[in-house]
């Protein structure tokens, strides 16, 4: 069973999750329930049927797993994620495990992303749910970065809805600067993590223009940031 953890993620795309990935996901979320205060607002906005695309801000390594907790029943097995190839090569066993859990579709972070985007589009067309983090990297300070067009491109080309998701509190619980999570504030006071799920966006409402759709996604994200950047408020 554990051989899948050490097999190169480049051997297949999306990466095979396997039993190790499922166990890791369930174990991590079990710990999150104990060590943090997790909540989801707007869960009903996830489509009841796949495929679709999820576009989320990127606060920590585990964003995809945190969101997956609130997917409709039975949809986790269809989840895949567009991830930087360096996660599989530069972050040791933890990085490879994250790629497994998310069924990562590897894309060169500083190279040409077209191959990864085309692969992700095909996976969505095949009935999967693709998670994309349009900022392209985890936040350095908890604030939003510039949104790239990839998520909207995939949704438009696959003719599927795009579900916007804003995560609040994950940066505080696992900041980029820390190797391991920091779920407590003070003495055994659990930090809050809230997942905000917006109404799906549809390409035809934006003339099937990825730039226009990304502008709408970015506007929604910044409004959520204005309202919810402080997870304890």
matplotlib code that plots the C-alpha trace (Angstrom):
import matplotlib.pyplot as plt

x = [0.0, 2.8, 4.6, 2.2, 3.7, 7.2, 6.2, 7.1, 4.1, 5.3, 4.5, 0.8, -1.5, -3.6, -1.7, -3.2, -4.6, -4.6, -5.4, -2.6, -4.1, -7.6, -6.2, -4.1, -7.0, -9.3, -6.7, -5.8, -9.5, -10.0, -7.2, -8.5, -11.9, -10.1, -7.5, -9.3, -12.8, -13.9, -17.0, -18.4, -20.7, -22.5, -22.0, -25.2, -23.5, -21.5, -23.2, -25.0, -23.5, -20.0, -18.1, -17.2, -14.2, -13.4, -11.3, -9.9, -7.5, -4.3, -3.5, -1.7, -0.6, -3.8, -6.4, -7.7, -8.2, -10.0, -12.4, -12.9, -14.5, -17.6, -18.0, -21.4, -21.3, -19.5, -17.7, -14.3, -13.3, -13.7, -11.5, -8.3, -6.1, -3.8, -0.6, 2.9, 5.4, 7.8, 5.4, 6.3, 10.0, 11.1, 9.0, 9.9, 7.5, 5.0, 4.8, 4.4, 1.7, -0.2, 0.0, -1.4, -4.3, -5.3, -4.8, -2.4, -2.1, 1.4, 2.2, 5.5, 5.2, 7.7, 7.4, 4.6, 1.3, -0.6, 0.0, -1.3, -4.3, -5.2, -4.9, -7.0, -9.7, -9.8, -10.2, -13.1, -14.7, -14.3, -16.5, -14.0, -13.9, -10.8, -9.4, -7.4, -5.6, -5.6, -2.9, -0.5, 1.2, 0.5, 0.1, 3.1, 1.0, -2.6, -3.7, -4.8, -2.4, -3.0, -5.5, -4.5, -6.9, -6.3, -9.3, -11.7, -10.0, -10.7, -14.3, -15.0, -13.4, -15.0, -18.4, -18.8, -19.6, -16.8, -17.4, -15.5, -14.2, -12.6, -10.7, -10.2, -8.0, -5.9, -2.9, -3.0, -3.2, -0.5, 1.5, 3.9, 6.8, 6.1, 6.9, 4.1, 0.6, 0.0, -3.6, -3.7, -3.7, -2.7, -3.2, -5.3, -7.5, -8.3, -8.0, -10.9, -11.0, -14.0, -14.7, -16.9, -18.5, -20.0, -22.6, -21.2, -20.0, -20.8, -18.7, -21.6, -22.3, -18.9, -19.0, -16.8, -13.9, -11.5, -10.2, -13.7, -14.6, -11.3, -12.1, -15.5, -13.8, -11.2, -13.9, -15.7, -12.5, -11.6, -15.0, -14.7, -11.3, -12.7, -15.4, -13.5, -9.7, -9.8, -11.0, -11.6, -13.9]
y = [0.0, 2.4, 2.0, 4.6, 7.2, 6.7, 6.3, 9.3, 11.7, 12.3, 8.7, 9.5, 12.6, 13.1, 11.3, 8.2, 8.8, 5.3, 4.1, 6.1, 9.3, 8.6, 7.7, 10.8, 13.0, 11.5, 11.6, 15.3, 16.4, 14.4, 16.4, 19.6, 19.0, 18.5, 21.2, 24.0, 25.4, 24.7, 26.0, 26.4, 29.2, 28.6, 24.9, 24.6, 26.4, 23.4, 21.7, 18.5, 16.8, 17.0, 18.0, 21.5, 23.7, 25.1, 28.3, 29.2, 31.5, 29.8, 30.2, 27.0, 23.6, 21.9, 24.3, 21.6, 19.1, 21.7, 22.5, 18.8, 18.3, 20.2, 18.7, 16.9, 13.3, 11.0, 13.8, 13.6, 10.6, 12.9, 15.7, 16.5, 19.6, 21.7, 21.9, 23.2, 20.5, 21.7, 20.4, 16.9, 17.5, 20.1, 19.4, 15.9, 13.2, 15.9, 17.4, 14.1, 13.1, 16.3, 15.6, 12.1, 13.3, 16.0, 13.8, 16.4, 17.4, 18.8, 22.1, 23.9, 26.9, 29.1, 27.4, 27.0, 26.0, 25.1, 21.3, 21.2, 23.4, 21.1, 18.0, 19.6, 20.5, 16.9, 15.6, 18.0, 16.9, 13.3, 14.1, 15.2, 18.2, 20.3, 22.5, 25.5, 28.2, 31.2, 33.0, 30.3, 30.1, 30.3, 33.8, 35.3, 37.5, 36.2, 38.7, 37.9, 37.9, 38.5, 36.1, 34.3, 33.1, 29.3, 28.4, 30.3, 29.0, 25.4, 26.1, 27.9, 25.3, 22.4, 24.2, 23.7, 25.9, 27.6, 27.6, 30.5, 29.7, 32.0, 30.5, 32.5, 31.4, 28.7, 31.1, 31.8, 28.1, 27.1, 30.1, 29.7, 30.5, 27.5, 23.9, 22.6, 23.8, 26.2, 25.6, 27.2, 30.9, 31.2, 28.3, 25.6, 28.2, 26.8, 29.0, 29.4, 28.3, 29.2, 28.2, 30.7, 29.2, 31.6, 31.0, 29.3, 31.5, 30.5, 31.3, 32.4, 35.2, 36.7, 36.1, 33.0, 35.4, 34.0, 37.6, 38.9, 35.9, 36.2, 39.9, 38.8, 36.1, 38.5, 41.1, 38.4, 37.3, 40.8, 41.4, 38.3, 39.4, 42.8, 41.0, 38.0, 38.5, 38.4, 34.8, 35.7, 38.7]
z = [0.0, 0.9, -2.4, -3.9, -1.6, -3.1, -6.8, -8.8, -9.2, -12.7, -13.6, -14.0, -14.2, -12.4, -9.7, -8.3, -4.8, -3.6, -0.1, 1.4, 0.1, 1.4, 4.8, 4.9, 4.0, 6.6, 9.3, 8.6, 8.6, 11.9, 13.5, 12.0, 13.7, 17.0, 16.8, 15.0, 14.7, 11.1, 9.4, 5.9, 4.7, 1.4, 1.2, -0.8, -3.7, -4.6, -7.5, -6.6, -9.7, -11.2, -13.2, -12.3, -11.4, -8.0, -7.8, -4.4, -2.7, -1.6, 2.1, 3.1, 1.9, 2.9, 1.2, -1.1, 1.7, 3.8, 0.9, 0.2, 3.6, 2.4, -1.1, -1.6, -0.5, -2.9, -4.8, -3.2, -5.4, -8.4, -7.0, -8.8, -8.5, -10.7, -8.7, -9.2, -10.2, -7.5, -4.8, -5.9, -6.2, -3.6, -0.5, 0.3, 1.5, 2.6, -0.8, -2.5, -0.1, -0.8, -4.5, -3.9, -1.8, -4.3, -7.3, -8.6, -12.2, -12.4, -14.1, -14.4, -12.1, -14.1, -17.5, -20.0, -18.2, -21.4, -21.1, -17.5, -18.4, -21.3, -19.1, -16.5, -19.1, -20.3, -16.7, -16.1, -19.4, -18.1, -15.1, -12.5, -10.2, -10.7, -7.9, -9.1, -7.1, -9.5, -7.5, -8.4, -5.0, -1.3, 0.2, 1.9, 4.3, 4.3, 1.6, -2.0, -4.9, -8.5, -10.1, -13.3, -16.0, -15.7, -13.7, -15.9, -19.0, -17.8, -16.9, -20.2, -22.4, -20.6, -20.5, -16.8, -13.8, -11.8, -8.0, -6.2, -2.7, -0.2, 2.7, 5.9, 8.7, 7.1, 6.8, 10.5, 11.2, 8.8, 7.5, 4.6, 6.9, 9.2, 8.3, 10.5, 11.4, 14.3, 15.2, 18.6, 19.7, 23.3, 25.6, 23.9, 22.2, 18.8, 15.7, 13.3, 9.7, 7.6, 4.0, 2.1, -1.1, -3.6, -6.3, -9.4, -12.3, -15.9, -18.9, -21.1, -18.7, -19.5, -23.3, -22.7, -22.2, -19.5, -18.8, -18.1, -16.0, -14.0, -13.3, -11.8, -9.8, -8.5, -7.5, -5.6, -3.8, -2.8, -1.4, 0.7, 1.8, 2.8, 4.9, 6.3, 6.2, 10.0, 10.8, 14.4, 13.7]

ax = plt.figure().add_subplot(projection="3d")
ax.plot(x, y, z, "-o")
ax.set_aspect("equal")
plt.show()
